[in-house]
């Protein structure tokens, strides 16, 4: 919108009018906490899934998890998974969080996977596994 020569107040108003109804409340809260368009734009990009130029994102994480080349030792896999997870947008991290442990387990050698599964079982957790990422780290 900056390219069109619109004034900042006009950009803010225009954006709020075209935002999807389902996101209206969240965007309104963001707008109220950011005074300039540049500040609001940065917050929106962070919250709603801006993919960094390096090409990282949930799709890349999913492809890496599905790749047969990723089946490696637990610690090596844990470190790489952590590195990739941190690169996700806040929105993608929230959507992956529930299945984070399962996604990680898919990247580990079958033999080690069974040992890890035994150690992180928790009837209270999602999928019968712990939700505490620090426990998974400790086991690795």
N, C-alpha and C positions, 0 to 999 in steps of 0.2 A: 504494500500500500504506500510505502514511502516513495516508490518509483513514480507513482501517479501524482505526486505533488499535493497530497491531501494534508491538511493541517492535523496536528496530533489529536486534538479533541474530536475532530471528525473521524479520524481513523478508529479511535476508541469506541465511539458511538456506532459506527458502521459495523465494526466487528461484533459488538454485543447484539446487534439486530439480526445478524446472520448465524449466530451460534445455534446449534441444535438444542431443542428444548430439553433433552435429557442431560445436557451438560450445562445448562443455563445457571443453575445454582452454584456449581463449582467455579465456573468462569466468573460469575459475579463476585464471588469471594476473592478470587485472584485479582480481579480488576480493582476492587476496593483496597487491596494491599499493595498495589503498584501504581505509581503516579504517572509514569511516562510510558509511551508505547513500547519503546525498546525494552524496558524492564518487564512489562506485561508479556511481550512477545517471547522473551527468553524463558519466563516462567511457564508459558504455555507449551513451548517446545520441549522443556524438560518434563513436564507432567504428562503431556499427551503423546509421547513417543517419538521425539525427534531422533532420527538415526544418525549417529555420528558419521563423519566422512569416511572413517576407516571401514565402514560397512558393517559394524557390529549391530546386532539387534537380536530379537527373539528368533527370527528365521535362521540366522547364522548359528545361534546356540542349538536350535533343534537339529540343524544339519550336522553340526559337530557331534552331537549326542548320537545321531543315527549312523554316523560314519563308522565303518568297521575298523578303521585305523585308530580310533580312540580307545579301544579296549586295551588298557595298560594297567600298571600297578595302581593300587588304591591311592597312595600319596601323590603320585604324579598326576593322576586323573583329578584328584581333589584340588590340587593347586591350579591346574588349567581351568577347571570348572569355575573356581572362585574368580580367576582373572576374567573369564568371559561374563560371568554373572554381574560383576561390578560395572561392566561396560554397558549393560542394559539400561534403558530409560527407566525412570521410576515406575511408570505404568506397566512396562514389561516385567519388571521385578515383582510387582504385586501379583501379576497374573501367573507368573512361574512359581511363586513362593509355595503354593500348596503342593505342587509336584516336584519341588526342588530335590528332595532326597531320592525320589524314584528316577528322575532324570540323571542325577549323578550316578546312581547304581548301574544304569545302562552303559556307562562308559568304562566300567571296571571289568577286569578279567573275570570269567565265570567262577573260577575257584575262589577268588577273593570275595566276590560278590556274596557268595553263600555265607562266608564267615562274617562279613559285615552285617548282612541281614539278621543273622542270629544275635549279634550284639546290639542292634538298634531297634529290636522289636518293642513295641509299646501299644497295648490294646487301646489306650486313650487317644493315640495319635491318628492322623489321617492315614488311611491305607494300612493301619496296624503297625506303623513305624513311628519313631520319634519325630518330633517337629523341631527338636533342638539341634541346630546346625553344628553347634560346638561339640555335641556328643558324636556326631558323624566325624568331625575333624579328629577328635580324640581316638576313635576307633581306627582311623586311617594311619 
